[in-house]
Amino acid sequence: MSGDPARKEGPVIVFDGICVLCNGWVRFLLKHDREGRYRFAAMQSDAGRALLAGHGLDPDDPASFLLVEGAQAWTDSDAIRRVLTGLGGVWRLAAVIAVVPRVVRDPLYRWVARNRYRWFGTTECRVPTQEEWARFLE
């Protein structure tokens, strides 16, 4: 892990480092996660690939969003809901996502994930700023 060696705890979000939509999500979280709760690992990194594989996801076919917190992990819409509510404040209202059955929300999530490159494009892997570096795993 890079950055502050003391910063080894906290939930980790595995994101697609070359996806424009996913990078926008990371920028959103860096802005709104004022307590610095979440850490990040690009799925193209060794740490990201290991987390995906360790939770039964194919690192070479990354269609799922992964949130890892301790020994627990969440994917897809459950992960998004948990991340948003974890921001606190008004973001706790994202808990209403659970009202929509998972059988509806997860296929919708996967449809967007499968089409994200075509709709939003790709970019170079995100390089954290000096201030953000401690929140990213390599």
CYANA upper distance limits for C-alpha pairs under 8 A (distance plus 0.5 A):
  1 MET  CA      5 PRO  CA      7.82
  1 MET  CA    136 PHE  CA      8.02
  1 MET  CA    137 LEU  CA      5.41
  1 MET  CA    138 GLU  CA      6.07
  2 SER  CA    133 TRP  CA      7.48
  2 SER  CA    134 ALA  CA      6.63
  2 SER  CA    136 PHE  CA      7.40
  2 SER  CA    137 LEU  CA      6.55
  2 SER  CA    138 GLU  CA      6.89
  3 GLY  CA      7 ARG  CA      8.43
  3 GLY  CA    133 TRP  CA      5.94
  3 GLY  CA    134 ALA  CA      4.30
  3 GLY  CA    135 ARG  CA      7.78
  3 GLY  CA    136 PHE  CA      8.13
  4 ASP  CA    134 ALA  CA      5.73
  7 ARG  CA    134 ALA  CA      7.59
  7 ARG  CA    135 ARG  CA      8.40
 10 GLY  CA     37 ARG  CA      6.56
 10 GLY  CA     38 TYR  CA      6.63
 10 GLY  CA     39 ARG  CA      7.26
 10 GLY  CA     69 GLU  CA      7.09
 10 GLY  CA     70 GLY  CA      8.18
 11 PRO  CA     37 ARG  CA      7.43
 11 PRO  CA     38 TYR  CA      5.77
 11 PRO  CA     39 ARG  CA      6.66
 11 PRO  CA     67 LEU  CA      7.30
 11 PRO  CA     68 VAL  CA      6.03
 11 PRO  CA     69 GLU  CA      4.84
 11 PRO  CA     70 GLY  CA      7.58
 12 VAL  CA     38 TYR  CA      6.35
 12 VAL  CA     39 ARG  CA      5.18
 12 VAL  CA     40 PHE  CA      5.84
 12 VAL  CA     41 ALA  CA      7.43
 12 VAL  CA     67 LEU  CA      6.24
 12 VAL  CA     68 VAL  CA      5.65
 12 VAL  CA     69 GLU  CA      6.96
 13 ILE  CA     38 TYR  CA      7.39
 13 ILE  CA     39 ARG  CA      6.66
 13 ILE  CA     40 PHE  CA      5.31
 13 ILE  CA     41 ALA  CA      6.72
 13 ILE  CA     65 PHE  CA      8.30
 13 ILE  CA     66 LEU  CA      6.42
 13 ILE  CA     67 LEU  CA      5.16
 13 ILE  CA     68 VAL  CA      7.02
 14 VAL  CA     40 PHE  CA      6.41
 14 VAL  CA     41 ALA  CA      5.31
 14 VAL  CA     42 ALA  CA      6.15
 14 VAL  CA     43 MET  CA      6.30
 14 VAL  CA     48 GLY  CA      6.30
 14 VAL  CA     51 LEU  CA      8.15
 14 VAL  CA     52 LEU  CA      8.19
 14 VAL  CA     65 PHE  CA      7.10
 14 VAL  CA     66 LEU  CA      5.78
 14 VAL  CA     67 LEU  CA      6.92
 15 PHE  CA     22 CYS  CA      6.71
 15 PHE  CA     23 ASN  CA      8.25
 15 PHE  CA     26 VAL  CA      8.36
 15 PHE  CA     40 PHE  CA      7.73
 15 PHE  CA     41 ALA  CA      6.83
 15 PHE  CA     42 ALA  CA      5.50
 15 PHE  CA     43 MET  CA      6.13
 15 PHE  CA     48 GLY  CA      8.37
 15 PHE  CA     65 PHE  CA      6.99
 15 PHE  CA     66 LEU  CA      7.84
 16 ASP  CA     22 CYS  CA      6.37
 16 ASP  CA     23 ASN  CA      7.92
 16 ASP  CA     42 ALA  CA      6.04
 16 ASP  CA     43 MET  CA      5.83
 16 ASP  CA     44 GLN  CA      7.55
 16 ASP  CA     62 PRO  CA      8.07
 17 GLY  CA     22 CYS  CA      7.50
 17 GLY  CA     23 ASN  CA      6.94
 17 GLY  CA     42 ALA  CA      5.39
 17 GLY  CA     43 MET  CA      7.02
 17 GLY  CA     44 GLN  CA      7.08
 17 GLY  CA    123 THR  CA      8.49
 17 GLY  CA    124 GLU  CA      7.87
 17 GLY  CA    125 CYS  CA      5.10
 17 GLY  CA    126 ARG  CA      6.32
 18 ILE  CA     22 CYS  CA      8.29
 18 ILE  CA     23 ASN  CA      7.94
 18 ILE  CA    122 THR  CA      5.74
 18 ILE  CA    123 THR  CA      5.41
 18 ILE  CA    124 GLU  CA      5.92
 18 ILE  CA    125 CYS  CA      5.37
 18 ILE  CA    126 ARG  CA      7.75
 19 CYS  CA     23 ASN  CA      6.62
 19 CYS  CA    116 ARG  CA      7.64
 19 CYS  CA    117 TYR  CA      6.86
 19 CYS  CA    120 PHE  CA      7.96
 19 CYS  CA    121 GLY  CA      6.97
 19 CYS  CA    122 THR  CA      5.22
 19 CYS  CA    123 THR  CA      6.69
 20 VAL  CA     24 GLY  CA      6.69
 20 VAL  CA    117 TYR  CA      8.16
 20 VAL  CA    120 PHE  CA      6.31
 20 VAL  CA    121 GLY  CA      6.25
 20 VAL  CA    122 THR  CA      5.81
 20 VAL  CA    123 THR  CA      6.55
 21 LEU  CA     25 TRP  CA      6.84
 21 LEU  CA    116 ARG  CA      7.43
 21 LEU  CA    120 PHE  CA      6.51
 21 LEU  CA    121 GLY  CA      8.36
 22 CYS  CA     26 VAL  CA      6.88
 23 ASN  CA     27 ARG  CA      6.72
 23 ASN  CA    126 ARG  CA      7.42
 24 GLY  CA     28 PHE  CA      6.61
 25 TRP  CA     29 LEU  CA      6.72
 26 VAL  CA     30 LEU  CA      6.60
 26 VAL  CA     40 PHE  CA      8.48
 27 ARG  CA     31 LYS  CA      6.74
 28 PHE  CA     32 HIS  CA      6.67
 29 LEU  CA     33 ASP  CA      5.90
 30 LEU  CA     34 ARG  CA      7.98
 30 LEU  CA     36 GLY  CA      8.06
 30 LEU  CA    132 GLU  CA      8.49
 32 HIS  CA     87 LEU  CA      7.49
 33 ASP  CA     37 ARG  CA      7.02
 33 ASP  CA     38 TYR  CA      7.75
 33 ASP  CA     87 LEU  CA      6.17
 34 ARG  CA     87 LEU  CA      8.49
 36 GLY  CA    135 ARG  CA      8.16
 38 TYR  CA    135 ARG  CA      7.65
 39 ARG  CA    135 ARG  CA      5.05
 39 ARG  CA    136 PHE  CA      6.11
 39 ARG  CA    137 LEU  CA      7.80
 40 PHE  CA    135 ARG  CA      6.62
 40 PHE  CA    136 PHE  CA      5.19
 40 PHE  CA    137 LEU  CA      6.58
 41 ALA  CA     45 SER  CA      7.35
 41 ALA  CA     47 ALA  CA      6.90
 41 ALA  CA     48 GLY  CA      5.51
 41 ALA  CA    136 PHE  CA      6.25
 41 ALA  CA    137 LEU  CA      5.52
 41 ALA  CA    138 GLU  CA      7.12
 42 ALA  CA     47 ALA  CA      8.28
 42 ALA  CA     48 GLY  CA      5.88
 42 ALA  CA    125 CYS  CA      8.36
 42 ALA  CA    137 LEU  CA      8.35
 42 ALA  CA    138 GLU  CA      8.31
 43 MET  CA     47 ALA  CA      8.06
 43 MET  CA     48 GLY  CA      4.65
 43 MET  CA     49 ARG  CA      5.84
 43 MET  CA     52 LEU  CA      7.98
 43 MET  CA     59 PRO  CA      7.38
 43 MET  CA     62 PRO  CA      8.11
 44 GLN  CA     48 GLY  CA      6.80
 44 GLN  CA     49 ARG  CA      6.89
 44 GLN  CA     59 PRO  CA      8.46
 45 SER  CA     49 ARG  CA      6.61
 45 SER  CA    138 GLU  CA      6.29
 46 ASP  CA     50 ALA  CA      6.59
 46 ASP  CA    138 GLU  CA      6.98
 47 ALA  CA     51 LEU  CA      6.69
 47 ALA  CA    137 LEU  CA      6.87
 47 ALA  CA    138 GLU  CA      6.23
 48 GLY  CA     52 LEU  CA      6.69
 48 GLY  CA    137 LEU  CA      8.35
 48 GLY  CA    138 GLU  CA      8.28
 49 ARG  CA     53 ALA  CA      6.61
 49 ARG  CA     59 PRO  CA      5.72
 50 ALA  CA     54 GLY  CA      6.33
 50 ALA  CA     59 PRO  CA      8.44
 51 LEU  CA     55 HIS  CA      6.80
 51 LEU  CA     68 VAL  CA      8.47
 52 LEU  CA     56 GLY  CA      6.96
 52 LEU  CA     57 LEU  CA      5.42
 52 LEU  CA     58 ASP  CA      6.98
 52 LEU  CA     59 PRO  CA      6.24
 52 LEU  CA     66 LEU  CA      7.82
 53 ALA  CA     57 LEU  CA      5.67
 53 ALA  CA     58 ASP  CA      6.43
 53 ALA  CA     59 PRO  CA      6.67
 55 HIS  CA     73 ALA  CA      7.79
 57 LEU  CA     62 PRO  CA      7.89
 57 LEU  CA     64 SER  CA      8.11
 58 ASP  CA     62 PRO  CA      6.73
 63 ALA  CA    110 ARG  CA      6.93
 63 ALA  CA    113 ALA  CA      6.07
 63 ALA  CA    114 ARG  CA      6.82
 64 SER  CA     75 THR  CA      6.68
 64 SER  CA     76 ASP  CA      6.11
 64 SER  CA    110 ARG  CA      7.57
 64 SER  CA    113 ALA  CA      7.77
 65 PHE  CA     75 THR  CA      5.76
 65 PHE  CA     76 ASP  CA      5.50
 65 PHE  CA     79 ALA  CA      7.38
 65 PHE  CA     80 ILE  CA      8.28
 66 LEU  CA     73 ALA  CA      7.42
 66 LEU  CA     74 TRP  CA      6.37
 66 LEU  CA     75 THR  CA      5.19
 66 LEU  CA     76 ASP  CA      7.36
 66 LEU  CA     79 ALA  CA      6.90
 67 LEU  CA     73 ALA  CA      6.04
 67 LEU  CA     74 TRP  CA      5.71
 67 LEU  CA     75 THR  CA      6.85
 67 LEU  CA     79 ALA  CA      6.10
 67 LEU  CA     83 VAL  CA      8.24
 68 VAL  CA     72 GLN  CA      6.42
 68 VAL  CA     73 ALA  CA      4.87
 68 VAL  CA     74 TRP  CA      7.09
 69 GLU  CA     73 ALA  CA      6.59
 73 ALA  CA     79 ALA  CA      8.49
 74 TRP  CA     78 ASP  CA      6.49
 74 TRP  CA     79 ALA  CA      5.27
 75 THR  CA     79 ALA  CA      5.30
 75 THR  CA     80 ILE  CA      8.25
 76 ASP  CA     80 ILE  CA      6.95
 76 ASP  CA    106 ASP  CA      6.57
 76 ASP  CA    109 TYR  CA      6.88
 76 ASP  CA    110 ARG  CA      8.04
 77 SER  CA     81 ARG  CA      6.57
 77 SER  CA     97 ILE  CA      8.45
 77 SER  CA    102 ARG  CA      8.07
 77 SER  CA    105 ARG  CA      6.81
 77 SER  CA    106 ASP  CA      6.26
 77 SER  CA    109 TYR  CA      7.03
 78 ASP  CA     82 ARG  CA      6.61
 78 ASP  CA     98 ALA  CA      8.31
 79 ALA  CA     83 VAL  CA      6.59
 80 ILE  CA     84 LEU  CA      6.65
 81 ARG  CA     85 THR  CA      6.61
 81 ARG  CA     94 ALA  CA      6.34
 81 ARG  CA     95 ALA  CA      6.62
 81 ARG  CA     97 ILE  CA      6.98
 81 ARG  CA     98 ALA  CA      8.23
 82 ARG  CA     86 GLY  CA      6.44
 82 ARG  CA     95 ALA  CA      8.22
 83 VAL  CA     87 LEU  CA      7.16
 84 LEU  CA     88 GLY  CA      8.07
 84 LEU  CA     91 TRP  CA      6.05
 84 LEU  CA     92 ARG  CA      7.16
 84 LEU  CA     94 ALA  CA      6.68
 85 THR  CA     91 TRP  CA      5.77
 85 THR  CA     92 ARG  CA      4.52
 85 THR  CA     93 LEU  CA      7.39
 85 THR  CA     94 ALA  CA      6.33
 85 THR  CA     95 ALA  CA      6.85
 86 GLY  CA     91 TRP  CA      8.16
 86 GLY  CA     92 ARG  CA      7.55
 87 LEU  CA     91 TRP  CA      6.51
 87 LEU  CA     92 ARG  CA      7.67
 88 GLY  CA     92 ARG  CA      5.89
 96 VAL  CA    100 VAL  CA      8.30
 98 ALA  CA    102 ARG  CA      7.96
100 VAL  CA    104 VAL  CA      7.28
100 VAL  CA    105 ARG  CA      7.02
101 PRO  CA    105 ARG  CA      6.89
102 ARG  CA    106 ASP  CA      6.08
103 VAL  CA    107 PRO  CA      7.30
104 VAL  CA    108 LEU  CA      6.97
105 ARG  CA    109 TYR  CA      6.61
106 ASP  CA    110 ARG  CA      6.62
107 PRO  CA    111 TRP  CA      6.57
108 LEU  CA    112 VAL  CA      6.94
109 TYR  CA    113 ALA  CA      6.66
110 ARG  CA    114 ARG  CA      6.47
111 TRP  CA    115 ASN  CA      6.91
112 VAL  CA    116 ARG  CA      6.29
115 ASN  CA    119 TRP  CA      6.62
116 ARG  CA    120 PHE  CA      6.06
116 ARG  CA    121 GLY  CA      7.39
117 TYR  CA    121 GLY  CA      4.88
117 TYR  CA    122 THR  CA      6.30
128 PRO  CA    132 GLU  CA      5.97
128 PRO  CA    133 TRP  CA      5.89
128 PRO  CA    136 PHE  CA      7.99
129 THR  CA    133 TRP  CA      6.53
132 GLU  CA    136 PHE  CA      7.71
